[in-house]
């Protein structure tokens, strides 16, 4: 996770699609707590189509 311009950026390093990930920002521009990061990562992965490795349509 990196924080850039108030957004937390996540790269899916072990995923099938190089460079794929997501970003999420907080209204106060702060980095997410570890618990918040885990929750958002779990939500992202739950929406991945295992056949494509991308978010479901």
Backbone as numpy.savetxt, mean C-alpha at the origin, in Angstrom:
# Nx Ny Nz CAx CAy CAz Cx Cy Cz
7.89 1.28 3.36 7.04 2.45 3.36 7.93 3.67 3.36
7.58 4.61 2.51 8.25 5.90 2.51 7.21 6.99 2.63
7.60 8.11 3.23 6.72 9.26 3.36 7.23 10.32 2.42
6.39 10.76 1.49 6.77 11.77 0.51 5.60 12.71 0.30
5.82 13.99 0.58 4.80 15.02 0.39 3.48 14.67 1.08
3.56 14.16 2.30 2.38 13.86 3.08 1.67 12.58 2.75
2.24 11.77 1.84 1.63 10.49 1.49 2.58 9.36 1.86
2.02 8.30 2.37 2.77 7.09 2.71 2.74 6.18 1.49
3.90 5.85 0.94 4.01 5.04 -0.27 4.48 3.63 0.10
3.79 2.65 -0.44 4.10 1.25 -0.19 4.42 0.57 -1.52
5.55 -0.09 -1.60 5.92 -0.88 -2.76 5.78 -2.35 -2.38
5.14 -3.13 -3.25 4.94 -4.56 -3.01 6.16 -5.29 -3.56
7.18 -5.45 -2.74 8.47 -5.98 -3.17 8.43 -7.46 -3.54
7.55 -8.24 -2.92 7.51 -9.68 -3.20 6.39 -10.04 -4.18
5.70 -9.04 -4.69 4.58 -9.30 -5.60 5.03 -9.64 -7.00
4.12 -10.12 -7.83 4.46 -10.56 -9.18 4.66 -9.40 -10.17
4.28 -8.19 -9.81 4.35 -7.05 -10.72 5.31 -5.99 -10.19
6.47 -5.89 -10.80 7.50 -4.97 -10.37 6.97 -3.54 -10.28
7.26 -2.90 -9.15 6.87 -1.50 -8.98 5.44 -1.28 -8.54
4.68 -2.35 -8.34 3.28 -2.22 -7.97 3.16 -1.95 -6.48
2.21 -1.12 -6.11 1.97 -0.81 -4.71 0.86 0.21 -4.59
0.87 0.98 -3.52 -0.17 1.97 -3.32 0.34 3.09 -2.43
-0.37 4.18 -2.39 -0.05 5.31 -1.52 -1.31 5.74 -0.79
-1.12 6.22 0.41 -2.24 6.72 1.20 -1.74 7.88 2.05
-2.56 8.89 2.19 -2.16 10.04 2.99 -3.06 10.21 4.20
-2.51 10.89 5.20 -3.27 11.27 6.38 -3.56 12.75 6.28
-4.64 13.18 6.88 -5.01 14.59 6.80 -3.99 15.50 7.47
-3.23 14.95 8.44 -2.21 15.77 9.11 -0.84 15.65 8.45
-0.72 14.85 7.38 0.54 14.70 6.65 1.58 13.83 7.35
1.24 13.23 8.47 2.18 12.41 9.23 2.28 11.00 8.65
3.36 10.33 9.01 3.51 8.93 8.64 2.49 8.10 9.41
2.09 6.98 8.82 1.17 6.07 9.49 1.87 5.39 10.66
1.10 5.02 11.66 1.65 4.19 12.72 1.83 2.78 12.15
2.59 1.94 12.85 2.77 0.56 12.39 1.43 -0.16 12.27
0.54 0.04 13.23 -0.78 -0.62 13.20 -1.60 -0.12 12.00
-1.58 1.18 11.75 -2.31 1.72 10.59 -1.73 1.16 9.29
-0.41 1.10 9.20 0.24 0.57 8.00 -0.17 -0.88 7.77
-0.12 -1.70 8.82 -0.51 -3.12 8.68 -1.96 -3.25 8.22
-2.85 -2.42 8.76 -4.26 -2.48 8.37 -4.44 -2.14 6.89
-3.75 -1.10 6.42 -3.88 -0.70 5.01 -3.24 -1.72 4.08
-2.11 -2.29 4.49 -1.47 -3.33 3.68 -2.38 -4.56 3.58
-2.97 -4.98 4.70 -3.88 -6.13 4.68 -5.08 -5.87 3.78
-5.62 -4.66 3.83 -6.75 -4.30 2.97 -6.37 -4.32 1.50
-5.19 -3.81 1.18 -4.70 -3.82 -0.20 -4.56 -5.25 -0.70
-3.89 -6.09 0.07 -3.66 -7.47 -0.36 -4.95 -8.27 -0.46
-5.94 -7.96 0.37 -7.23 -8.66 0.31 -7.97 -8.38 -0.99
-7.65 -7.27 -1.64 -8.32 -6.90 -2.90 -7.56 -7.33 -4.15
-6.43 -8.01 -3.97 -5.62 -8.45 -5.11 -6.22 -9.70 -5.75
-6.31 -9.68 -7.06 -6.74 -10.85 -7.83 -5.53 -11.78 -7.95
-5.59 -12.98 -7.38 -4.42 -13.86 -7.42 -4.01 -14.27 -8.84
-4.93 -14.22 -9.77 -4.61 -14.60 -11.14 -3.76 -13.55 -11.86
-3.93 -12.28 -11.48 -3.22 -11.20 -12.18 -2.18 -10.51 -11.30
-2.37 -10.55 -9.99 -1.50 -9.82 -9.09 -1.83 -8.34 -9.01
-2.93 -7.94 -9.60 -3.39 -6.55 -9.56 -4.72 -6.46 -8.80
-5.11 -5.27 -8.45 -6.41 -5.07 -7.80 -7.53 -5.62 -8.68
-8.52 -6.21 -8.03 -9.69 -6.72 -8.76 -10.44 -5.56 -9.39
-11.06 -5.83 -10.51 -11.91 -4.81 -11.17 -13.21 -4.67 -10.44
